[in-house]
Amino acid sequence: MPIGRDVTLRRCRAFGVGYALTGSVVVGGVLALVEPACNTVAYHFHEKVWKRIEARRAKAAFSAPLRI
């Protein structure tokens, strides 16, 4: 799916959920604008945590005794 279409669908979905829950076009619009920023911040921290987990796994695998 092209990136532009994906962004458009995400914004429409965020708007639709906000509007459906509140009945307010303003709230739906704000959610459509704020949701991508929240996803960006969450993605950043998700990647930091995942890299830390991978580093721990690599360190544990490297320090484990060899079994022959």
C-alpha positions as CSV (number, residue, x, y, z in Angstrom):
1,M,0.0,0.0,0.0
2,P,1.5,3.4,-0.9
3,I,2.5,5.5,2.1
4,G,0.2,8.4,1.2
5,R,-2.8,6.2,1.2
6,D,-1.8,4.6,4.5
7,V,-1.5,8.0,6.1
8,T,-4.9,9.1,4.8
9,L,-6.6,5.9,6.0
10,R,-5.1,6.3,9.5
11,R,-6.2,9.9,9.7
12,C,-9.7,9.0,8.5
13,R,-9.9,6.1,11.0
14,A,-8.8,8.3,13.9
15,F,-11.3,11.0,12.9
16,G,-14.1,8.4,12.5
17,V,-13.4,6.9,16.0
18,G,-13.2,10.3,17.6
19,Y,-16.4,11.5,15.9
20,A,-18.2,8.2,16.7
21,L,-17.4,8.3,20.3
22,T,-18.0,12.0,20.9
23,G,-20.2,13.3,18.1
24,S,-17.8,16.2,17.7
25,V,-16.1,17.1,14.5
26,V,-13.6,19.1,16.4
27,V,-12.6,16.2,18.6
28,G,-12.4,13.9,15.6
29,G,-10.1,16.4,13.8
30,V,-7.9,16.8,16.8
31,L,-7.5,13.1,17.2
32,A,-6.7,12.8,13.5
33,L,-3.9,15.3,14.0
34,V,-2.5,14.1,17.4
35,E,-2.6,10.3,16.7
36,P,0.3,10.2,14.3
37,A,2.5,12.2,16.8
38,C,1.6,9.7,19.6
39,N,2.4,6.8,17.3
40,T,5.8,8.4,16.5
41,V,6.7,8.8,20.1
42,A,5.5,5.3,21.1
43,Y,7.5,3.8,18.1
44,H,10.7,5.5,19.3
45,F,10.4,4.1,22.8
46,H,9.3,0.7,21.5
47,E,12.5,0.5,19.4
48,K,14.7,1.6,22.3
49,V,13.3,-1.2,24.5
50,W,13.5,-3.8,21.8
51,K,17.1,-3.0,21.1
52,R,17.9,-3.3,24.8
53,I,16.2,-6.7,24.8
54,E,18.1,-7.9,21.8
55,A,21.4,-6.7,23.3
56,R,20.7,-8.7,26.5
57,R,19.9,-11.8,24.4
58,A,23.1,-11.4,22.4
59,K,25.2,-10.9,25.5
60,A,23.6,-14.0,27.1
61,A,24.2,-16.1,24.0
62,F,27.8,-14.9,23.8
63,S,28.6,-15.6,27.4
64,A,26.8,-19.0,27.5
65,P,29.2,-22.0,27.7
66,L,29.7,-24.1,24.6
67,R,28.1,-27.5,24.6
68,I,29.8,-30.1,22.4
